């Protein structure tokens, strides 16, 4: 190589070396300033990305629940779903969506309205419903669902009215109480639901246990749960069945049982009121027996029970001319304001024996005197 060419190459290498040294010095000089600029650049880039509506990211939601729409519409159309919409079938869905970068952290599964529409059902039997979602430019697009269809079983939806309500009373009242018959409110109900169940309902039964009631005088109203029974008294499950008072359409889950309670007291039977007349001549009454001698009676709470001392006969037995022991059934006079009387008649037994002759009477008197009677 000639001298001029060699001199030119050396000068070029010298210039390149000087440029590299300046670049290295620029990089290694003032680290804090350069790092701050780098951070600012990153934030600026992130802000620009967030403002770009065309940039999307994939997001996965687990344990999404499918909502059910237009159940009322389905009932108006004369159908009802009897199975397939349980929580196990509608929950635990996995959903993947593409969402705009700017709302990635705030978007929720509810923004995509994962649902099935019962208003689309047009027949009975097994039906397959598509799982629907809502896509939008605001929240993004659903790209994948782990569950895309839901299978349901559909029956005709029917109604029946005037189903009788029966109060099934069990248990024993508190001592000292009498209760009038329990009544239900309402006495008839209307039911609606799947035809296979509704057609078998014969009655609505309200279990009513008297032993669970406290001592109470007056009218008591208690709201109690009920059950539906068929003609053989087998209970019919109430799921998918609505019960309502007639002509209201208001669903109820209890029925009111009303009952009035009265305090009970025992009154003696007035023996002298039970008979009239006298035995035949030469005979006398040796003894009188009444069964029962005490009768349970319940009065209204406003009655002055202290003024009622005993019970009397409605029609006394006539013992006129009796010469032998005889029993009678004597009806009792029901006291005013009495709500309950334990028995309406008593058995009266009148023991008759001959009267003693004068000689026998004298001998009896002497014997009593001798014995110190």
Protein Blocks (a to p, Z undefined) as FASTA:
>chain_A
ZZklmmmmmmmmmmmmmmmmmmmmmmmgokllmmmmmmmmmmmmmmmmmmmmkbccdddd
ehiacddehklmmmmnopacfbhjafklmgoiacdddddfklmmmpcfklnopaddfklp
cbecjddddddddddfknopcfbdfbfbdcdddddddddehiacddddedjddehiacdd
dddddfbdcddddfklmmmpmbdcddddfklpccdedjdddddddddddfkopacdfehi
acddehklpacfbdcddddddddddddddfklmpgcjddehiacfbdcdddfbdcddddf
kbcfklpmbdcdfbdcdfehiabdcdddddddddehiabdfbfbdcddddddddddfklm
mmmmmmmmmnoZZ
